[in-house]
Amino acid sequence: MFKISFYSLIVLFVLGACNSSTETSKQESVVKKDSVIAVAGDCQRLLIQAKRMDSLLLSSEVLDPKLANEAIILFNGFGSNCANDSLAPEFLMKAGQVAQAIKNYTKAEELYKKCATDFPKYKNRAACLFLLARLYDEESMLNNETAAKIMYSQIVLEYPNTSYASDAKAAVNNMGKTDEQLVHEFLKKNK
């Protein structure tokens, strides 16, 4: 019942967005293939929709790929078009996390980069950079050790007194080591 209501809301949103022809109402928005374009004054409505979607995702036991893709579009649309809102980088990072969760690693990379680049003063930028570094570092994801090292170095340089910096240093030290080597080092260190 709840899913039917939610999908009805999405359909109404899309139909409402496509309803006007050349009119530039403050309540309009246009849904394109992979982004939402906000018209002036529409950020409040996009924020409400993004928060609803976030709540829906958090309450789901299993991540539905179709719903996840809708969330990515909505979160990215809000984050990209409402950059003056303090929650814009939060939703860009959430979009990246959702993309990563559905194994769309190139989209996650794009969103994390956008968040870090467009919002250099974002309070959780170090976390965003670390998520990007992990995307590069993981064999099952983007598997780009060179890019991972660059990102980890950037974290250490820009955020030296954070747990992200110490985690980045550890990640660089552990690159290329097998699980057996890591266990051996751990046991040797803790004797």
LOTORTOR-24388 format. One line per 10 residues: number of its first residue (from 0); their letters; for each residue x, y, z of N, C-alpha, C, O. Coordinates in Angstrom, 2 decimals, padded with zeros to 5 digits. Layout:
residues N
NUM) a) X,Y,Z,X,Y,Z,X,Y,Z,X,Y,Z | ...
***
This chain:
residues 191
0) mfkisfysli) 000.83,-001.19,000.00,000.00,000.00,000.00,000.88,001.26,000.00,000.64,002.20,-000.76 | 001.92,001.26,000.88,002.80,002.42,000.98,003.59,002.63,-000.31,003.78,003.77,-000.74 | 004.06,001.53,-000.92,004.82,001.64,-002.16,003.95,002.21,-003.27,004.43,003.01,-004.07 | 002.69,001.81,-003.32,001.78,002.32,-004.34,001.61,003.83,-004.17,001.63,004.57,-005.15 | 001.44,004.29,-002.95,001.29,005.72,-002.68,002.55,006.47,-003.08,002.46,007.55,-003.66 | 003.71,005.91,-002.77,004.97,006.57,-003.09,005.13,006.68,-004.60,005.49,007.75,-005.12 | 004.88,005.58,-005.32,005.00,005.62,-006.76,003.99,006.58,-007.38,004.29,007.21,-008.40 | 002.82,006.68,-006.79,001.83,007.65,-007.26,002.36,009.06,-007.10,002.16,009.91,-007.97 | 003.03,009.32,-005.97,003.62,010.63,-005.73,004.68,010.95,-006.77,004.73,012.08,-007.28 | 005.52,009.98,-007.10,006.56,010.19,-008.11,005.92,010.48,-009.47,006.35,011.39,-010.17
10) vlfvlgacns) 004.90,009.71,-009.83,004.22,009.91,-011.12,003.60,011.31,-011.16,003.72,012.00,-012.17 | 002.95,011.73,-010.07,002.37,013.07,-010.02,003.44,014.14,-010.16,003.24,015.15,-010.84 | 004.59,013.91,-009.53,005.70,014.87,-009.62,006.17,015.01,-011.07,006.36,016.12,-011.56 | 006.35,013.87,-011.74,006.81,013.89,-013.13,005.77,014.53,-014.03,006.10,015.36,-014.88 | 004.51,014.15,-013.87,003.45,014.73,-014.69,003.30,016.22,-014.44,003.11,017.00,-015.38 | 003.39,016.62,-013.19,003.31,018.04,-012.85,004.45,018.83,-013.46,004.27,019.98,-013.88 | 005.61,018.22,-013.52,006.78,018.89,-014.09,006.63,019.07,-015.59,007.11,020.05,-016.16 | 005.98,018.13,-016.23,005.84,018.18,-017.69,004.57,018.91,-018.12,004.34,019.06,-019.32 | 003.76,019.36,-017.21,002.45,019.93,-017.50,002.50,021.27,-018.21,001.70,021.51,-019.11 | 003.41,022.15,-017.83,003.39,023.47,-018.44,004.26,023.52,-019.68,005.18,022.72,-019.83
20) stetskqesv) 003.96,024.45,-020.57,004.71,024.52,-021.81,005.85,025.52,-021.71,007.00,025.11,-021.55 | 005.57,026.83,-021.79,006.64,027.80,-021.71,006.57,028.63,-020.45,007.41,029.50,-020.23 | 005.60,028.38,-019.63,005.40,029.11,-018.39,006.55,028.82,-017.42,006.94,027.66,-017.28 | 007.09,029.83,-016.76,008.18,029.62,-015.82,007.69,029.86,-014.40,008.16,030.78,-013.72 | 006.79,029.06,-013.99,006.26,029.14,-012.63,007.33,028.77,-011.63,008.21,027.96,-011.92 | 007.26,029.36,-010.44,008.24,029.04,-009.40,008.06,027.62,-008.89,008.96,027.11,-008.22 | 006.97,026.98,-009.17,006.73,025.64,-008.67,007.08,024.55,-009.68,006.84,023.37,-009.43 | 007.64,024.92,-010.83,007.99,023.96,-011.86,009.31,023.29,-011.57,010.19,023.86,-010.94 | 009.45,022.07,-012.04,010.76,021.42,-012.14,010.67,020.44,-013.30,009.60,019.92,-013.61 | 011.79,020.20,-013.93,011.82,019.32,-015.08,012.71,018.14,-014.74,013.84,018.33,-014.27
30) vkkdsviava) 012.23,016.93,-014.96,013.02,015.75,-014.70,013.62,015.31,-016.02,012.90,015.01,-016.97 | 014.94,015.28,-016.08,015.63,014.81,-017.26,016.18,013.43,-016.99,015.91,012.84,-015.94 | 016.94,012.89,-017.93,017.43,011.52,-017.82,018.16,011.26,-016.51,017.87,010.26,-015.85 | 019.09,012.12,-016.11,019.85,011.82,-014.90,019.99,013.00,-013.95,020.91,013.03,-013.13 | 019.10,013.97,-014.06,019.15,015.07,-013.11,017.81,015.77,-013.01,016.93,015.60,-013.86 | 017.67,016.54,-011.97,016.48,017.35,-011.78,016.93,018.79,-011.92,017.90,019.21,-011.27 | 016.25,019.55,-012.74,016.60,020.96,-012.92,015.58,021.78,-012.15,014.38,021.69,-012.40 | 016.07,022.57,-011.22,015.18,023.38,-010.39,015.03,024.77,-010.97,016.01,025.39,-011.38 | 013.83,025.24,-011.02,013.54,026.61,-011.43,013.57,027.46,-010.17,013.31,026.96,-009.08 | 013.89,028.73,-010.31,013.98,029.63,-009.16,012.83,029.43,-008.20,011.67,029.37,-008.61
40) gdcqrlliqa) 013.13,029.31,-006.93,012.11,029.17,-005.91,011.67,027.73,-005.67,010.83,027.48,-004.81 | 012.22,026.80,-006.42,011.80,025.41,-006.34,012.62,024.59,-005.34,012.28,023.44,-005.07 | 013.67,025.15,-004.81,014.57,024.40,-003.93,013.86,023.90,-002.68,014.17,022.81,-002.19 | 012.94,024.65,-002.16,012.23,024.21,-000.96,011.43,022.94,-001.26,011.42,022.00,-000.45 | 010.79,022.90,-002.39,010.02,021.71,-002.77,010.95,020.52,-003.02,010.64,019.40,-002.61 | 012.06,020.76,-003.69,013.02,019.68,-003.93,013.59,019.15,-002.61,013.80,017.95,-002.46 | 013.83,020.05,-001.67,014.33,019.63,-000.36,013.32,018.74,000.35,013.69,017.71,000.92 | 012.08,019.11,000.31,011.02,018.30,000.94,010.98,016.92,000.29,010.89,015.91,000.99 | 011.06,016.88,-001.03,011.03,015.59,-001.73,012.28,014.76,-001.43,012.20,013.55,-001.26 | 013.43,015.43,-001.36,014.68,014.72,-001.05,014.63,014.14,000.36,015.08,013.01,000.59
50) krmdslllss) 014.10,014.90,001.30,013.98,014.40,002.68,013.01,013.22,002.75,013.26,012.25,003.47 | 011.92,013.31,002.02,010.96,012.18,001.99,011.62,010.94,001.41,011.46,009.83,001.94 | 012.36,011.13,000.33,013.03,009.99,-000.31,014.07,009.40,000.63,014.20,008.18,000.74 | 014.81,010.26,001.31,015.81,009.80,002.26,015.16,008.97,003.37,015.67,007.91,003.75 | 014.05,009.45,003.86,013.31,008.74,004.91,012.82,007.39,004.39,012.88,006.39,005.10 | 012.35,007.38,003.17,011.86,006.14,002.57,013.00,005.13,002.42,012.82,003.95,002.72 | 014.15,005.58,001.97,015.30,004.69,001.81,015.75,004.14,003.16,016.06,002.95,003.28 | 015.78,005.00,004.16,016.22,004.57,005.49,015.27,003.56,006.12,015.69,002.73,006.92 | 014.00,003.65,005.77,013.02,002.72,006.36,012.89,001.42,005.57,012.22,000.49,006.02 | 013.51,001.35,004.42,013.44,000.14,003.58,014.37,-000.93,004.14,015.50,-000.65,004.56
60) evldpklane) 013.89,-002.14,004.13,014.72,-003.26,004.57,015.67,-003.70,003.45,016.79,-004.12,003.72 | 015.21,-003.60,002.21,016.01,-003.97,001.06,016.01,-002.78,000.10,014.98,-002.15,-000.13 | 017.17,-002.49,-000.46,017.28,-001.36,-001.37,016.81,-001.76,-002.76,017.44,-002.57,-003.43 | 015.69,-001.18,-003.18,015.14,-001.41,-004.51,015.95,-000.58,-005.51,016.02,000.64,-005.36 | 016.56,-001.21,-006.52,017.39,-000.47,-007.48,016.65,000.67,-008.19,017.23,001.73,-008.43 | 015.38,000.46,-008.52,014.62,001.52,-009.20,014.44,002.71,-008.26,014.62,003.86,-008.67 | 014.10,002.44,-007.02,013.95,003.50,-006.03,015.29,004.18,-005.77,015.35,005.40,-005.61 | 016.35,003.40,-005.74,017.69,003.95,-005.54,018.05,004.91,-006.66,018.60,005.99,-006.41 | 017.77,004.53,-007.90,018.06,005.41,-009.03,017.23,006.70,-008.97,017.73,007.77,-009.30 | 015.99,006.59,-008.55,015.16,007.79,-008.38,015.74,008.68,-007.29,015.74,009.91,-007.42
70) aiilfngfgs) 016.24,008.07,-006.23,016.86,008.84,-005.14,018.11,009.55,-005.63,018.33,010.71,-005.30 | 018.93,008.86,-006.41,020.15,009.47,-006.94,019.80,010.70,-007.77,020.43,011.75,-007.62 | 018.80,010.58,-008.63,018.38,011.71,-009.47,017.89,012.87,-008.60,018.28,014.02,-008.81 | 017.05,012.56,-007.64,016.49,013.60,-006.78,017.55,014.26,-005.91,017.61,015.48,-005.84 | 018.40,013.46,-005.26,019.45,013.99,-004.39,020.44,014.82,-005.20,020.85,015.90,-004.77 | 020.83,014.31,-006.36,021.77,015.04,-007.23,021.13,016.33,-007.72,021.78,017.38,-007.77 | 019.86,016.26,-008.08,019.16,017.46,-008.55,019.12,018.53,-007.49,019.37,019.70,-007.77 | 018.79,018.14,-006.27,018.76,019.12,-005.19,020.17,019.66,-004.92,020.36,020.87,-004.84 | 021.14,018.77,-004.78,022.51,019.19,-004.47,023.12,020.06,-005.54,023.86,021.00,-005.24 | 022.81,019.77,-006.80,023.40,020.52,-007.91,022.72,021.86,-008.14,023.38,022.84,-008.47
80) ncandslape) 021.41,021.90,-007.99,020.65,023.10,-008.34,020.33,024.01,-007.17,019.86,025.13,-007.36 | 020.58,023.55,-005.98,020.27,024.35,-004.78,021.53,024.50,-003.94,021.52,024.29,-002.73 | 022.61,024.87,-004.60,023.93,024.93,-003.97,024.00,025.91,-002.80,024.89,025.80,-001.96 | 023.09,026.85,-002.73,023.09,027.81,-001.63,022.52,027.21,-000.35,022.67,027.79,000.73 | 021.87,026.07,-000.45,021.30,025.41,000.72,022.40,024.62,001.42,023.18,023.92,000.76 | 022.48,024.72,002.73,023.54,024.04,003.49,023.43,022.52,003.38,024.40,021.81,003.65 | 022.27,022.01,003.00,022.11,020.56,002.86,022.49,020.04,001.47,022.49,018.83,001.24 | 022.82,020.92,000.55,023.17,020.50,-000.82,024.31,019.49,-000.83,024.18,018.45,-001.47 | 025.43,019.76,-000.15,026.51,018.76,-000.19,026.14,017.45,000.51,026.61,016.39,000.13 | 025.29,017.53,001.54,024.84,016.32,002.22,024.12,015.39,001.25,024.35,014.19,001.22
90) flmkagqvaq) 023.24,015.99,000.44,022.48,015.17,-000.49,023.31,014.68,-001.66,023.03,013.61,-002.21 | 024.34,015.43,-002.05,025.24,014.93,-003.08,026.01,013.71,-002.55,026.19,012.72,-003.25 | 026.46,013.80,-001.30,027.18,012.68,-000.71,026.24,011.48,-000.54,026.65,010.34,-000.79 | 025.00,011.72,-000.13,024.01,010.64,-000.01,023.77,009.99,-001.38,023.67,008.76,-001.49 | 023.69,010.81,-002.41,023.50,010.28,-003.77,024.66,009.36,-004.13,024.46,008.30,-004.72 | 025.87,009.77,-003.78,027.05,008.93,-004.02,026.98,007.62,-003.26,027.33,006.57,-003.79 | 026.54,007.69,-002.02,026.43,006.47,-001.21,025.37,005.52,-001.76,025.56,004.30,-001.76 | 024.27,006.08,-002.23,023.22,005.23,-002.82,023.75,004.60,-004.11,023.54,003.41,-004.35 | 024.43,005.39,-004.93,025.00,004.85,-006.17,026.00,003.73,-005.85,026.02,002.70,-006.53 | 026.80,003.94,-004.84,027.76,002.92,-004.44,027.04,001.66,-003.96,027.46,000.55,-004.26
100) aiknytkaee) 025.96,001.83,-003.22,025.20,000.69,-002.69,024.60,-000.17,-003.80,024.45,-001.38,-003.63 | 024.25,000.45,-004.93,023.70,-000.34,-006.04,024.78,-000.68,-007.08,024.48,-001.07,-008.21 | 026.03,-000.51,-006.67,027.19,-000.88,-007.47,027.35,-000.05,-008.75,027.92,-000.53,-009.73 | 026.85,001.17,-008.74,027.08,002.10,-009.84,028.26,002.97,-009.43,028.11,004.13,-009.06 | 029.45,002.37,-009.52,030.64,003.01,-008.96,031.08,004.25,-009.72,031.60,005.19,-009.12 | 030.89,004.28,-011.03,031.28,005.48,-011.77,030.38,006.66,-011.40,030.85,007.80,-011.34 | 029.11,006.40,-011.16,028.19,007.47,-010.74,028.56,007.92,-009.32,028.56,009.12,-009.03 | 028.88,006.97,-008.46,029.30,007.32,-007.09,030.55,008.20,-007.15,030.64,009.20,-006.43 | 031.50,007.83,-007.98,032.73,008.62,-008.15,032.39,010.04,-008.58,032.89,011.01,-008.01 | 031.55,010.16,-009.59,031.13,011.48,-010.10,030.50,012.33,-008.99,030.81,013.52,-008.87
110) lykkcatdfp) 029.64,011.73,-008.21,028.92,012.47,-007.16,029.84,012.87,-006.01,029.75,013.98,-005.50 | 030.72,011.96,-005.59,031.68,012.30,-004.52,032.61,013.43,-004.98,032.89,014.35,-004.22 | 033.08,013.35,-006.23,033.96,014.40,-006.76,033.23,015.74,-006.80,033.79,016.77,-006.43 | 031.99,015.71,-007.26,031.20,016.94,-007.34,031.02,017.55,-005.96,031.18,018.76,-005.79 | 030.70,016.72,-005.00,030.52,017.19,-003.62,031.80,017.84,-003.10,031.76,018.94,-002.54 | 032.92,017.16,-003.27,034.21,017.66,-002.76,034.68,018.91,-003.49,035.25,019.81,-002.88 | 034.44,018.96,-004.79,034.90,020.09,-005.60,034.00,021.32,-005.45,034.49,022.43,-005.26 | 032.71,021.11,-005.53,031.77,022.23,-005.49,031.56,022.80,-004.09,031.08,023.93,-003.94 | 031.92,022.03,-003.07,031.69,022.47,-001.69,032.97,022.31,-000.86,033.02,021.47,000.04 | 033.99,023.12,-001.17,035.28,022.97,-000.48,035.22,023.26,001.02,036.12,022.85,001.76
120) kyknraaclf) 034.21,023.94,001.49,034.08,024.26,002.91,033.08,023.34,003.63,032.75,023.57,004.79 | 032.61,022.33,002.95,031.65,021.38,003.51,032.25,020.70,004.75,033.38,020.21,004.71 | 031.50,020.68,005.82,032.02,020.16,007.10,032.39,018.68,007.03,033.25,018.24,007.79 | 031.77,017.92,006.15,032.07,016.50,006.02,032.84,016.18,004.75,032.78,015.06,004.23 | 033.57,017.16,004.25,034.33,016.97,003.01,035.38,015.88,003.16,035.62,015.11,002.23 | 036.01,015.80,004.32,037.03,014.75,004.55,036.39,013.37,004.41,036.99,012.45,003.85 | 035.19,013.21,004.92,034.47,011.93,004.80,034.17,011.63,003.34,034.31,010.50,002.88 | 033.77,012.66,002.61,033.46,012.50,001.19,034.72,012.06,000.42,034.66,011.15,-000.40 | 035.84,012.72,000.70,037.10,012.34,000.05,037.51,010.92,000.42,038.04,010.18,-000.41 | 037.27,010.54,001.67,037.63,009.20,002.10,036.76,008.15,001.39,037.26,007.10,000.99
130) llarlydees) 035.47,008.44,001.24,034.60,007.53,000.50,035.09,007.37,-000.95,035.07,006.27,-001.50 | 035.52,008.47,-001.54,036.05,008.43,-002.90,037.34,007.61,-002.95,037.52,006.79,-003.85 | 038.21,007.82,-001.99,039.46,007.06,-001.93,039.19,005.56,-001.80,039.84,004.74,-002.45 | 038.22,005.20,-000.95,037.87,003.78,-000.77,037.29,003.19,-002.06,037.54,002.03,-002.38 | 036.52,003.99,-002.78,036.00,003.54,-004.08,037.14,003.14,-005.01,037.09,002.11,-005.68 | 038.18,003.99,-005.04,039.34,003.69,-005.88,040.12,002.50,-005.34,040.63,001.68,-006.11 | 040.22,002.41,-004.04,041.07,001.42,-003.39,040.54,000.00,-003.49,041.32,-000.94,-003.62 | 039.24,-000.17,-003.45,038.65,-001.50,-003.42,038.73,-002.20,-004.77,038.35,-001.66,-005.80 | 039.25,-003.42,-004.74,039.34,-004.23,-005.95,037.98,-004.47,-006.59,037.86,-004.49,-007.82 | 036.97,-004.64,-005.76,035.63,-004.94,-006.27,034.89,-003.70,-006.76,033.77,-003.79,-007.27
140) mlnnetaaki) 035.51,-002.54,-006.59,034.86,-001.31,-007.04,035.62,-000.74,-008.24,035.59,-001.33,-009.31 | 036.31,000.39,-008.08,037.01,001.00,-009.22,038.43,000.48,-009.40,038.99,000.59,-010.49 | 039.02,-000.08,-008.34,040.32,-000.73,-008.41,041.38,000.14,-009.11,041.95,-000.26,-010.13 | 041.62,001.32,-008.56,042.60,002.24,-009.13,043.51,002.68,-007.98,043.28,003.70,-007.34 | 044.55,001.89,-007.75,045.45,002.13,-006.63,046.14,003.50,-006.71,046.33,004.15,-005.68 | 046.49,003.93,-007.89,047.15,005.23,-008.05,046.22,006.36,-007.62,046.63,007.24,-006.87 | 044.98,006.33,-008.09,044.01,007.36,-007.71,043.73,007.30,-006.21,043.55,008.33,-005.56 | 043.68,006.09,-005.66,043.45,005.94,-004.22,044.57,006.59,-003.43,044.30,007.32,-002.47 | 045.81,006.35,-003.81,046.95,006.96,-003.11,046.89,008.48,-003.17,047.18,009.16,-002.19 | 046.52,009.01,-004.33,046.40,010.46,-004.48,045.35,011.01,-003.53,045.56,012.02,-002.87
150) mysqivleyp) 044.20,010.33,-003.47,043.12,010.80,-002.59,043.52,010.69,-001.13,043.28,011.61,-000.34 | 044.13,009.57,-000.76,044.57,009.40,000.63,045.59,010.49,001.01,045.53,011.04,002.10 | 046.51,010.79,000.09,047.50,011.84,000.34,046.84,013.19,000.50,047.24,013.99,001.35 | 045.83,013.45,-000.30,045.09,014.71,-000.20,044.41,014.83,001.16,044.40,015.90,001.77 | 043.84,013.75,001.63,043.18,013.74,002.94,044.19,014.05,004.04,043.92,014.87,004.92 | 045.35,013.39,003.99,046.39,013.61,005.01,046.87,015.06,004.97,047.10,015.67,006.02 | 047.01,015.60,003.78,047.48,016.97,003.61,046.45,018.00,004.08,046.79,018.94,004.80 | 045.20,017.83,003.70,044.16,018.81,004.01,043.53,018.64,005.39,043.05,019.61,005.97 | 043.53,017.42,005.90,042.87,017.14,007.19,043.80,016.34,008.10,043.45,015.24,008.53 | 044.99,016.89,008.40,046.03,016.11,009.10,045.66,015.65,010.51,046.15,014.61,010.96
160) ntsyasdaka) 044.84,016.36,011.21,044.52,016.03,012.60,043.17,015.35,012.76,042.49,015.54,013.77 | 042.80,014.56,011.78,041.51,013.87,011.84,041.72,012.36,011.80,042.79,011.88,011.44 | 040.69,011.65,012.17,040.75,010.19,012.08,040.83,009.75,010.61,041.35,008.68,010.31 | 040.31,010.58,009.71,040.40,010.24,008.29,041.85,010.22,007.83,042.23,009.39,007.01 | 042.66,011.14,008.35,044.07,011.17,007.98,044.80,009.93,008.48,045.58,009.33,007.75 | 044.54,009.54,009.72,045.21,008.34,010.23,044.72,007.09,009.50,045.50,006.18,009.23 | 043.43,007.04,009.17,042.91,005.91,008.39,043.50,005.90,006.98,043.77,004.83,006.43 | 043.69,007.08,006.40,044.27,007.18,005.06,045.72,006.69,005.08,046.15,005.98,004.17 | 046.47,007.08,006.11,047.86,006.61,006.23,047.91,005.08,006.34,048.72,004.43,005.69 | 047.04,004.54,007.16,046.99,003.08,007.33,046.61,002.39,006.03,047.18,001.35,005.69
170) avnnmgktde) 045.67,002.97,005.30,045.25,002.37,004.03,046.40,002.34,003.04,046.59,001.35,002.33 | 047.17,003.43,002.97,048.32,003.47,002.06,049.36,002.44,002.48,049.93,001.76,001.64 | 049.60,002.31,003.79,050.57,001.32,004.28,050.14,-000.11,003.99,050.98,-000.99,003.84 | 048.84,-000.34,003.90,048.32,-001.70,003.68,048.06,-002.03,002.22,047.70,-003.16,001.91 | 048.25,-001.07,001.34,048.01,-001.32,-000.09,048.92,-002.41,-000.62,050.12,-002.44,-000.32 | 048.34,-003.28,-001.40,049.12,-004.32,-002.06,049.43,-005.52,-001.17,050.03,-006.48,-001.64 | 049.04,-005.48,000.08,049.32,-006.60,000.98,048.16,-007.58,000.96,046.99,-007.20,000.83 | 048.51,-008.86,001.10,047.48,-009.89,001.15,046.86,-009.91,002.55,047.41,-009.33,003.49 | 045.73,-010.56,002.67,045.09,-010.72,003.98,046.02,-011.42,004.96,046.07,-011.07,006.14 | 046.73,-012.40,004.48,047.67,-013.14,005.34,048.77,-012.23,005.87,049.13,-012.30,007.04
180) qlvheflkkn) 049.29,-011.37,005.00,050.33,-010.44,005.43,049.78,-009.47,006.48,050.46,-009.16,007.46 | 048.57,-009.00,006.26,047.96,-008.07,007.21,047.74,-008.73,008.56,048.00,-008.12,009.60 | 047.26,-009.97,008.56,047.04,-010.70,009.82,048.38,-010.92,010.53,048.48,-010.73,011.74 | 049.39,-011.30,009.77,050.72,-011.53,010.35,051.24,-010.25,011.00,051.74,-010.29,012.12 | 051.14,-009.12,010.31,051.59,-007.84,010.85,050.80,-007.46,012.10,051.37,-006.97,013.08 | 049.51,-007.69,012.06,048.66,-007.38,013.21,049.07,-008.20,014.43,049.19,-007.67,015.54 | 049.27,-009.50,014.23,049.66,-010.38,015.33,051.05,-010.00,015.87,051.26,-009.99,017.08 | 051.95,-009.70,014.99,053.31,-009.31,015.39,053.27,-008.01,016.19,053.98,-007.87,017.19 | 052.45,-007.08,015.75,052.33,-005.77,016.42,051.70,-005.89,017.80,052.04,-005.13,018.71 | 050.80,-006.83,017.98,050.05,-006.96,019.24,050.64,-008.00,020.20,049.96,-008.42,021.14
190) k) 051.86,-008.43,019.97,052.52,-009.38,020.89,053.09,-008.67,022.07,053.68,-009.29,022.95
***
